[in-house]
Amino acid sequence: MGGDVFKALGDPTRRQILQMLAQQGDLPAGEIAARFTATGPTISHHLATLKNAGLVLATRQGQTIIYSINTTVFQDIMAWMYDFLGEGKTDE
């Protein structure tokens, strides 16, 4: 798991996008952008950052790009945190 994941999660707008996708499922880029006051290019940058970190998947349907959460990466994050916090270790 690279630093790109933590960098991507460090931004509140990107966390909002992830929460939106988690709650509502797959969404087109335009619908995601419409829910923010930031410009389209700014939201596009956030989506690209999430995609580059592997946190979201982007699927083209015609001229529309549909974004969805990449649950595999979140499972990896949870496993890493479990190990990091020592939950996976036994006392000796």
C-alpha positions as CSV (number, residue, x, y, z in Angstrom):
1,M,0.0,0.0,0.0
2,G,1.6,3.2,-1.2
3,G,1.7,6.7,0.3
4,D,-0.7,7.7,-2.5
5,V,-3.5,6.1,-0.6
6,F,-2.9,8.1,2.6
7,K,-2.4,11.3,0.6
8,A,-5.7,10.7,-1.2
9,L,-7.5,10.1,2.1
10,G,-5.9,13.2,3.7
11,D,-8.2,15.6,1.7
12,P,-11.7,16.2,3.1
13,T,-13.2,16.6,-0.4
14,R,-11.9,13.3,-1.5
15,R,-13.2,11.7,1.7
16,Q,-16.6,13.2,0.9
17,I,-16.5,11.7,-2.6
18,L,-15.6,8.3,-1.1
19,Q,-18.4,8.6,1.4
20,M,-20.9,9.5,-1.3
21,L,-19.9,6.5,-3.4
22,A,-20.1,4.2,-0.4
23,Q,-23.6,5.4,0.5
24,Q,-25.1,5.8,-3.0
25,G,-23.1,3.4,-5.1
26,D,-21.6,4.0,-8.5
27,L,-22.0,7.6,-9.8
28,P,-21.1,9.4,-13.0
29,A,-18.4,12.1,-12.8
30,G,-20.8,14.9,-13.6
31,E,-23.2,13.9,-10.8
32,I,-20.3,13.9,-8.3
33,A,-19.1,17.3,-9.5
34,A,-22.6,18.8,-9.3
35,R,-22.7,18.1,-5.6
36,F,-19.7,20.4,-4.8
37,T,-19.2,24.1,-5.1
38,A,-15.6,23.5,-6.5
39,T,-15.1,23.8,-10.2
40,G,-15.3,20.8,-12.5
41,P,-11.6,20.6,-13.1
42,T,-11.0,20.7,-9.4
43,I,-13.3,17.7,-8.8
44,S,-11.8,16.0,-11.8
45,H,-8.4,16.4,-10.1
46,H,-9.7,14.8,-6.9
47,L,-11.2,11.9,-8.8
48,A,-7.9,11.4,-10.7
49,T,-6.1,11.4,-7.3
50,L,-8.5,8.8,-5.9
51,K,-8.2,6.7,-9.1
52,N,-4.4,6.9,-9.1
53,A,-4.3,5.8,-5.4
54,G,-6.5,2.8,-6.4
55,L,-9.4,3.9,-4.1
56,V,-11.9,4.2,-6.9
57,L,-12.4,2.5,-10.2
58,A,-13.5,4.4,-13.3
59,T,-15.5,2.8,-16.1
60,R,-16.3,4.5,-19.3
61,Q,-19.9,4.1,-20.6
62,G,-20.1,6.0,-23.8
63,Q,-19.0,9.6,-23.0
64,T,-19.7,9.2,-19.3
65,I,-17.2,8.0,-16.7
66,I,-18.8,6.1,-13.8
67,Y,-16.9,6.0,-10.6
68,S,-17.1,3.2,-7.9
69,I,-15.3,2.3,-4.8
70,N,-12.5,-0.2,-5.1
71,T,-13.3,-2.3,-2.0
72,T,-10.2,-4.4,-2.4
73,V,-8.0,-1.4,-1.4
74,F,-10.2,-0.7,1.6
75,Q,-9.8,-4.3,2.7
76,D,-6.0,-3.9,2.4
77,I,-6.1,-0.7,4.4
78,M,-8.1,-2.4,7.2
79,A,-5.7,-5.4,7.3
80,W,-2.8,-3.0,7.5
81,M,-4.4,-1.0,10.3
82,Y,-5.2,-4.2,12.1
83,D,-1.6,-5.3,11.9
84,F,-0.3,-1.8,12.7
85,L,-2.3,-1.5,15.9
86,G,-1.0,-4.9,17.0
87,E,-4.3,-6.6,16.9
88,G,-2.9,-9.4,14.8
89,K,0.0,-10.0,17.3
90,T,0.0,-12.3,20.3
91,D,1.8,-11.3,23.6
92,E,4.9,-13.4,24.2
